Amino acid sequence: MAQHTARHRIGILGAGNIFGRYAEGLRTFPELDVIRVADVDTARAERAASAYAIPAWGGPDELLADDAVEIVINITPPAFHAKTVIAALEAGKHVYVEKPLAATVEEAREVLAAAERSGKLLGSAPDTFLGSAVQTARHAIDTGLIGEPVGATAFVRSSRSETWHPDPRAFYGPGGGPVLDMGPYYLAALVNCLGPVRQVSAATRIGARTRKVTSPERVVDEITVEVPTHASAVLTFASGAIGTTLMSFDVWDTELPRMEIYGTEGTLSLPNPNGFDGDVRVKRHHDDDWEVLAPVTALFGAVNTPEQHRRGLGVHDLAGALHGGPHRADARFAFHTLEVLTAFETAQRENLVVAIDSSCERPQPRTAR
Ligand SMILES: NC(=O)c1ccc[n+]([C@@H]2O[C@H](COP(=O)([O-])OP(=O)(O)OC[C@H]3O[C@@H](n4cnc5c(N)ncnc54)[C@H](O)[C@@H]3O)[C@@H](O)[C@H]2O)c1
């Protein structure tokens, strides 16, 4: 990882379900100090501060007014991202926001404009593409291991949020659904490996109109589904590669692989891109068997354990950019993936092949072990 030893003072906005995974993940980066936590529900902020020994807590306004806070990590629900990111940028903070960058492309454009005006850095999840698995796949492609990439597949299956999240409504409302909730991990991995997407065709639908919530600490018993829960799309990359995606909260069980990339000389098989690490396997046309590739970067955490769900690498990436390093998980990259993912519904609604306006460079690879 890039070495930057200066300490960065961080305030976290939102003390909900994913808060603990940030608090724990950030502890692995000694240069990143969480000094304040804020939530509209200040009692939640207080509990979070006490659980993780964070010195200050309170409401969002107190966070923005705290001159000691240099970077705000925004982990509010997607519907609040645009408003709260813009407020933090205008308060002079660098911001790292959870995915999706905003609930709509229009809002995301306003967010990008606010970042531009402020001169502050804006980073966005997902950051899992910075992990060893996607970086190893990227290295394999860049060194020609599978020849020229021709196509890729990506399959999102149900994350079963109604069985574990106390309030899973955001998963089935604006900014949610399999496409915007889980799709960013897969799109970030694909765009990192294959470059930007040029056009999208898709079909989407809602599976069940209502879903029962069974999580032990649930605050609601039933959800009304507002967004498509089953989507199939074909993505044409600017490179000419063709991606086939199935993103569904209606598929609970499947034997389809998560992600594969097919080249003129072989196939790469990737693990779940909602984790940082895991085996990347290759089988070239002349090979008898699959080979596991050696990871090109140090692992973020132990494979197949909750460590893969800790967060913080994207914030570390933003902090590195403050010291002149590359900003890989930046908002323009996130904007492109959001535009591609929101095009699924446009394609369905308007029966169109949707041209994607935005583009982005592939982020610089990470190869430091
Ligand atoms: N939960 C997960 O497994 C998970 C995983 C990866 C990413 N994420 C992303 O993290 C974000 C948060 O998800 P979550 O599951 O923790 O949500 P959550 O609903 O559990 O928690 C959100 C928190 O934000 C607070 N909040 C709402 N509006 C606010 C505002 N304007 N200012 C300050 N606080 C506000 C709420 O009171 C709540 O405590 C989402 O963008 C989601 O996509 C969640």
The ligand as a MOL file (V3000), in Angstrom:
LIG
                    3D

  0  0  0     0  0            999 V3000
M  V30 BEGIN CTAB
M  V30 COUNTS 44 48 0 0 0
M  V30 BEGIN ATOM
M  V30 1 N -25.2900 -2.5340 5.3720 0
M  V30 2 C -24.4730 -3.0550 4.4960 0
M  V30 3 O -24.2140 -4.2760 4.4780 0
M  V30 4 C -23.7760 -2.1890 3.5020 0
M  V30 5 C -22.7220 -2.7570 2.8010 0
M  V30 6 C -22.0250 -1.9710 1.8900 0
M  V30 7 C -22.4190 -0.6750 1.6830 0
M  V30 8 N -23.4830 -0.1400 2.3620 0 CHG=1
M  V30 9 C -23.8590 1.2480 2.0680 0
M  V30 10 O -23.6710 2.0180 3.2420 0
M  V30 11 C -24.6660 3.0350 3.3210 0
M  V30 12 C -25.3870 2.9100 4.6430 0
M  V30 13 O -25.9590 1.6230 4.7340 0
M  V30 14 P -26.4520 1.0270 6.1400 0
M  V30 15 O -26.8860 -0.3430 5.8550 0
M  V30 16 O -25.4260 1.2800 7.2080 0 CHG=-1
M  V30 17 O -27.7410 1.9770 6.4100 0
M  V30 18 P -28.5990 2.0930 7.7480 0
M  V30 19 O -29.9650 2.4630 7.3210 0
M  V30 20 O -28.4010 0.9170 8.6230 0
M  V30 21 O -27.9180 3.3320 8.4910 0
M  V30 22 C -27.9070 4.6440 7.9810 0
M  V30 23 C -27.7290 5.6300 9.1130 0
M  V30 24 O -27.7080 6.9460 8.5490 0
M  V30 25 C -28.4850 7.7990 9.3840 0
M  V30 26 N -28.9220 8.9390 8.5900 0
M  V30 27 C -29.9430 9.0180 7.7060 0
M  V30 28 N -29.9710 10.2450 7.1500 0
M  V30 29 C -28.9560 10.9330 7.6790 0
M  V30 30 C -28.4700 12.2530 7.4840 0
M  V30 31 N -29.0740 13.0990 6.6300 0
M  V30 32 N -27.4000 12.6440 8.1860 0
M  V30 33 C -26.8100 11.7900 9.0680 0
M  V30 34 N -27.2330 10.5420 9.2950 0
M  V30 35 C -28.2890 10.1000 8.5930 0
M  V30 36 C -29.5920 6.9120 9.8990 0
M  V30 37 O -30.1590 7.4540 11.0820 0
M  V30 38 C -28.8680 5.6030 10.1380 0
M  V30 39 O -28.3160 5.5290 11.4350 0
M  V30 40 C -25.5510 2.8630 2.0770 0
M  V30 41 O -25.0980 3.7110 1.0620 0
M  V30 42 C -25.3030 1.4120 1.6670 0
M  V30 43 O -25.4620 1.2230 0.2610 0
M  V30 44 C -24.1440 -0.8740 3.2780 0
M  V30 END ATOM
M  V30 BEGIN BOND
M  V30 1 1 1 2
M  V30 2 2 2 3
M  V30 3 1 2 4
M  V30 4 1 4 5
M  V30 5 2 4 44
M  V30 6 2 5 6
M  V30 7 1 6 7
M  V30 8 2 7 8
M  V30 9 1 8 9
M  V30 10 1 8 44
M  V30 11 1 9 10
M  V30 12 1 9 42
M  V30 13 1 10 11
M  V30 14 1 11 12
M  V30 15 1 11 40
M  V30 16 1 12 13
M  V30 17 1 13 14
M  V30 18 2 14 15
M  V30 19 1 14 16
M  V30 20 1 14 17
M  V30 21 1 17 18
M  V30 22 2 18 19
M  V30 23 1 18 20
M  V30 24 1 18 21
M  V30 25 1 21 22
M  V30 26 1 22 23
M  V30 27 1 23 24
M  V30 28 1 23 38
M  V30 29 1 24 25
M  V30 30 1 25 26
M  V30 31 1 25 36
M  V30 32 1 26 27
M  V30 33 1 26 35
M  V30 34 2 27 28
M  V30 35 1 28 29
M  V30 36 1 29 30
M  V30 37 2 29 35
M  V30 38 1 30 31
M  V30 39 2 30 32
M  V30 40 1 32 33
M  V30 41 2 33 34
M  V30 42 1 34 35
M  V30 43 1 36 37
M  V30 44 1 36 38
M  V30 45 1 38 39
M  V30 46 1 40 41
M  V30 47 1 40 42
M  V30 48 1 42 43
M  V30 END BOND
M  V30 END CTAB
M  END
